[in-house]
Amino acid sequence: MTRRQIRQYLNHYFLRQISGALFYALMVSIALNYFWQPGHIYSSGFTGFAQLIATLTHGALPVQWALALINLPLLLLAALTLSKRFAVFTAMAVGLSALFIPLLSTHTVLTDDPLINAIFGGGINGMAVGTALSCGLGTGGLDVIGMVLHQRFRTKMGSINLAFNALIMIGAGLTYGWQYALYSMIGVVVSSYMINFFYTKQQQIQEIIITSKPDEMVSHIQDTMHRGVTIIDSARGGYTGMERAVLLTVVTQYELDELRHLINEVDCEAFYSETKVEHTGGHFYEPEP
């Protein structure tokens, strides 16, 4: 069974989505209970918003309940604008988080250093969010908004989270003091970086392929990966003097291993180079989340 067939099998039975939801819920609960709350650090996004609500209500509305309630309209938005499957698994991630947060509640304090708590809490959260998004589900809140905006404007997820967190940081400053607001900002920056690092589906790579089998290469890329290819004819090797074709395509970082394997399968003597792309215009195919 090939790697692509295995991936399709897992997607068919939704194992990746379920595993991603479980992983996210577990990691964000660890970040909250072991790092954010002991360090008086607010998370990014709607998790931080839920923390703020719990603080302002003096615990009358716990974090887990606040997280579930404020995500309800966003889940509806996901179902209407993205896909029902995405909305269902996002709801699963939010629901499991609301379940795991009280289950993993602890009085153990690993460290009372707010900087360490901000860095590690933000790193764990960013890894959890980025992994969940790569598995085809969201984590509610700003991630749903980010997915909608990314689908329309190709805006990076981490940048969107960073832009929407100013109010949360103001809440942290008013609640715990501006010192902790600044520590929380460090956690948000770390989280945003980790989201962009782990959410490889949004990172685009330009591939230049020099091959003597252009038609076969184009056919395989289009049929297998559903990516468009531009053909530049009449290229000539500087050393061999032989005629070659230059192919240009753009894929996501997530698809890069599959493209490399495909190139070697079609033409093991093909030369190819890769460059990170900051922005693409026009039509760039993105599968349904």
C-alpha positions as CSV (number, residue, x, y, z in Angstrom):
1,M,0.0,0.0,0.0
2,T,1.5,3.4,-1.0
3,R,1.8,6.4,1.2
4,R,-1.0,8.1,-0.6
5,Q,-3.3,5.1,-0.3
6,I,-2.6,4.9,3.4
7,R,-3.4,8.6,3.8
8,Q,-6.7,8.2,1.9
9,Y,-7.6,5.2,4.0
10,L,-7.0,7.1,7.2
11,N,-8.9,10.1,5.9
12,H,-11.8,7.8,4.9
13,Y,-12.2,6.5,8.4
14,F,-11.5,9.9,10.0
15,L,-8.8,8.5,12.2
16,R,-6.5,11.5,11.6
17,Q,-9.3,13.9,12.6
18,I,-10.2,12.0,15.7
19,S,-6.5,11.7,16.7
20,G,-5.9,15.4,16.0
21,A,-8.9,16.3,18.2
22,L,-7.7,14.1,21.1
23,F,-4.1,15.4,20.8
24,Y,-5.3,19.0,20.8
25,A,-7.6,18.6,23.7
26,L,-4.9,16.9,25.8
27,M,-2.2,19.4,25.0
28,V,-4.2,22.5,25.5
29,S,-5.4,21.1,28.9
30,I,-1.8,20.5,30.0
31,A,-0.8,24.0,28.9
32,L,-3.7,25.6,30.8
33,N,-3.4,23.6,34.0
34,Y,0.4,23.3,34.3
35,F,1.6,26.6,32.7
36,W,-1.0,29.3,32.1
37,Q,-3.0,29.3,35.3
38,P,0.0,28.8,37.7
39,G,1.9,31.6,35.9
40,H,-1.2,34.0,35.6
41,I,-0.7,33.8,31.8
42,Y,-3.5,34.2,29.3
43,S,-3.7,32.1,26.2
44,S,-4.2,33.3,22.7
45,G,-7.6,33.2,20.9
46,F,-10.8,32.1,22.4
47,T,-9.1,30.0,25.1
48,G,-7.7,33.2,26.5
49,F,-11.1,34.8,26.1
50,A,-12.6,31.9,28.1
51,Q,-9.9,32.4,30.8
52,L,-10.8,36.1,30.9
53,I,-14.5,35.3,31.3
54,A,-13.7,32.8,34.1
55,T,-11.6,35.5,35.9
56,L,-14.2,38.2,35.6
57,T,-17.0,36.0,36.8
58,H,-14.8,34.8,39.7
59,G,-15.1,31.2,38.6
60,A,-18.9,31.2,38.4
61,L,-18.5,30.3,34.7
62,P,-15.5,28.0,34.6
63,V,-13.0,28.1,31.7
64,Q,-14.3,24.8,30.1
65,W,-18.0,26.1,30.1
66,A,-17.0,29.5,28.8
67,L,-14.9,27.9,26.1
68,A,-17.8,25.7,24.9
69,L,-20.4,28.5,25.0
70,I,-18.4,31.2,23.1
71,N,-17.5,28.6,20.4
72,L,-21.1,27.8,19.4
73,P,-21.6,30.6,16.9
74,L,-18.2,29.9,15.4
75,L,-19.0,26.3,14.9
76,L,-22.1,27.4,13.0
77,L,-20.0,29.7,10.9
78,A,-17.6,26.8,10.1
79,A,-20.6,24.6,9.0
80,L,-21.9,27.2,6.7
81,T,-18.7,28.6,5.1
82,L,-16.1,25.8,5.3
83,S,-17.6,22.3,5.6
84,K,-19.9,20.3,7.8
85,R,-17.2,17.6,8.4
86,F,-14.8,20.3,9.5
87,A,-17.4,21.8,11.8
88,V,-18.1,18.4,13.4
89,F,-14.5,17.6,14.1
90,T,-13.9,21.1,15.4
91,A,-16.8,20.7,17.7
92,M,-15.2,17.4,18.9
93,A,-11.9,19.2,19.6
94,V,-13.7,21.9,21.6
95,G,-15.9,19.4,23.5
96,L,-12.9,17.2,24.4
97,S,-11.0,20.3,25.6
98,A,-13.9,21.2,27.8
99,L,-13.9,17.7,29.2
100,F,-10.1,17.3,29.7
101,I,-9.5,20.8,31.3
102,P,-11.3,19.8,34.6
103,L,-10.0,16.2,34.4
104,L,-6.4,17.3,34.3
105,S,-6.8,20.1,36.9
106,T,-4.0,20.0,39.4
107,H,-2.5,21.9,42.3
108,T,1.0,21.0,41.2
109,V,3.1,24.0,40.3
110,L,6.1,23.1,38.1
111,T,7.4,26.6,38.2
112,D,6.2,30.0,39.3
113,D,8.4,31.8,36.7
114,P,5.9,33.6,34.4
115,L,8.3,33.8,31.5
116,I,8.9,30.0,31.5
117,N,5.2,29.4,31.8
118,A,4.5,31.8,28.9
119,I,7.0,30.2,26.6
120,F,6.2,26.5,27.4
121,G,2.4,27.1,27.5
122,G,2.5,29.0,24.2
123,G,4.7,26.4,22.6
124,I,2.5,23.5,23.6
125,N,-0.6,25.4,22.5
126,G,0.8,26.4,19.1
127,M,2.0,22.8,18.5
128,A,-1.5,21.5,19.4
129,V,-3.3,24.1,17.2
130,G,-1.0,23.6,14.2
131,T,-1.2,19.8,14.5
132,A,-5.0,19.9,14.7
133,L,-5.3,22.2,11.6
134,S,-2.9,19.8,9.7
135,C,-5.3,16.9,10.6
136,G,-8.2,18.7,9.0
137,L,-10.0,20.2,11.9
138,G,-10.1,23.5,13.8
139,T,-9.9,24.3,17.4
140,G,-12.8,26.8,17.4
141,G,-12.7,30.5,17.9
142,L,-10.1,32.4,16.0
143,D,-9.0,29.3,14.2
144,V,-12.4,29.1,12.4
145,I,-12.2,32.9,11.6
146,G,-8.6,32.3,10.4
147,M,-9.6,29.4,8.2
148,V,-12.3,31.5,6.6
149,L,-9.9,34.5,6.0
150,H,-7.1,32.2,4.8
151,Q,-9.5,30.6,2.3
152,R,-10.5,34.0,1.0
153,F,-7.3,36.0,1.3
154,R,-4.5,33.5,1.8
155,T,-3.6,35.1,5.2
156,K,-1.4,33.0,7.5
157,M,-3.0,31.5,10.6
158,G,-0.4,32.6,13.1
159,S,-0.6,36.2,11.9
160,I,-4.4,36.2,12.3
161,N,-4.2,34.9,15.8
162,L,-1.6,37.5,16.7
163,A,-3.7,40.3,15.3
164,F,-6.8,39.3,17.2
165,N,-5.2,39.0,20.6
166,A,-4.8,42.6,21.6
167,L,-8.0,42.7,23.7
168,I,-7.0,39.5,25.5
169,M,-3.7,41.0,26.5
170,I,-5.4,44.2,27.7
171,G,-7.6,41.9,29.9
172,A,-4.5,40.2,31.2
173,G,-3.0,43.6,32.1
174,L,-6.2,44.8,33.8
175,T,-6.6,41.6,35.8
176,Y,-3.1,40.5,36.8
177,G,-1.0,43.6,36.1
178,W,0.7,44.8,32.9
179,Q,3.8,42.7,33.7
180,Y,1.7,39.6,33.2
181,A,0.2,41.0,30.0
182,L,3.7,41.4,28.6
183,Y,4.5,37.8,29.6
184,S,1.2,36.7,27.9
185,M,2.3,38.5,24.7
186,I,5.5,36.4,24.7
187,G,3.3,33.3,24.9
188,V,1.1,34.5,22.1
189,V,4.2,35.1,19.8
190,V,5.6,31.7,20.6
191,S,2.2,30.1,20.0
192,S,1.8,31.9,16.6
193,Y,5.3,30.8,15.5
194,M,4.5,27.2,16.4
195,I,1.2,27.3,14.6
196,N,2.9,28.4,11.4
197,F,5.6,25.8,11.9
198,F,3.2,22.8,12.3
199,Y,0.4,23.9,10.0
200,T,2.3,23.1,6.8
201,K,-0.7,23.0,4.6
202,Q,-0.6,26.8,4.3
203,Q,3.1,27.0,3.5
204,Q,3.6,27.1,-0.2
205,I,6.6,25.9,-2.2
206,Q,7.5,26.8,-5.8
207,E,9.0,23.8,-7.6
208,I,11.1,24.1,-10.8
209,I,11.6,20.8,-12.6
210,I,13.9,20.3,-15.5
211,T,13.0,17.1,-17.3
212,S,13.1,15.2,-20.6
213,K,9.7,13.8,-19.9
214,P,7.5,16.9,-19.6
215,D,4.2,15.4,-20.8
216,E,4.4,12.4,-18.5
217,M,5.5,14.6,-15.6
218,V,2.6,17.1,-16.1
219,S,0.1,14.3,-16.4
220,H,1.2,12.7,-13.1
221,I,1.2,15.9,-11.2
222,Q,-2.2,17.0,-12.4
223,D,-3.9,13.6,-12.0
224,T,-2.3,12.7,-8.7
225,M,-2.0,16.0,-6.9
226,H,-4.5,18.2,-8.7
227,R,-1.8,20.9,-9.2
228,G,-1.5,23.1,-12.2
229,V,1.8,23.1,-14.1
230,T,3.4,25.7,-16.4
231,I,5.6,24.3,-19.2
232,I,8.5,26.3,-20.5
233,D,9.8,24.7,-23.7
234,S,13.0,24.9,-25.7
235,A,15.4,24.9,-22.7
236,R,18.9,23.5,-23.3
237,G,21.3,21.9,-20.9
238,G,24.4,24.0,-20.5
239,Y,26.7,21.0,-20.0
240,T,25.0,18.4,-22.2
241,G,23.5,20.6,-24.8
242,M,20.4,18.4,-24.8
243,E,16.9,19.8,-25.1
244,R,14.9,19.9,-21.9
245,A,11.6,21.3,-20.7
246,V,11.2,23.4,-17.6
247,L,8.1,22.9,-15.5
248,L,6.9,25.3,-12.8
249,T,4.3,24.4,-10.1
250,V,3.4,25.4,-6.6
251,V,2.5,23.0,-3.9
252,T,2.1,23.1,-0.1
253,Q,4.8,22.0,2.3
254,Y,2.5,19.2,3.3
255,E,2.6,17.8,-0.3
256,L,6.3,18.2,-0.8
257,D,7.4,14.7,0.0
258,E,4.7,13.3,-2.3
259,L,5.8,15.6,-5.2
260,R,9.5,14.6,-4.8
261,H,8.5,10.9,-4.9
262,L,6.4,11.5,-8.0
263,I,9.3,13.4,-9.8
264,N,11.7,10.5,-9.1
265,E,9.2,8.0,-10.2
266,V,8.6,9.6,-13.5
267,D,12.1,10.8,-14.3
268,C,14.9,9.8,-11.9
269,E,17.3,12.0,-13.8
270,A,15.2,15.1,-13.5
271,F,16.7,18.2,-11.8
272,Y,14.4,20.2,-9.5
273,S,14.8,23.1,-7.0
274,E,12.4,24.4,-4.4
275,T,11.8,28.0,-3.1
276,K,9.4,29.1,-0.4
277,V,6.6,31.3,-1.7
278,E,5.4,34.3,0.3
279,H,2.2,34.9,-1.7
280,T,0.3,33.5,-4.6
281,G,-2.5,35.2,-6.7
282,G,-5.0,33.7,-9.1
283,H,-6.3,30.2,-8.5
284,F,-4.5,27.9,-6.1
285,Y,-6.3,24.7,-5.4
286,E,-6.9,24.0,-1.7
287,P,-8.8,20.8,-0.7
288,E,-11.9,21.1,1.5
289,P,-10.8,21.3,5.2
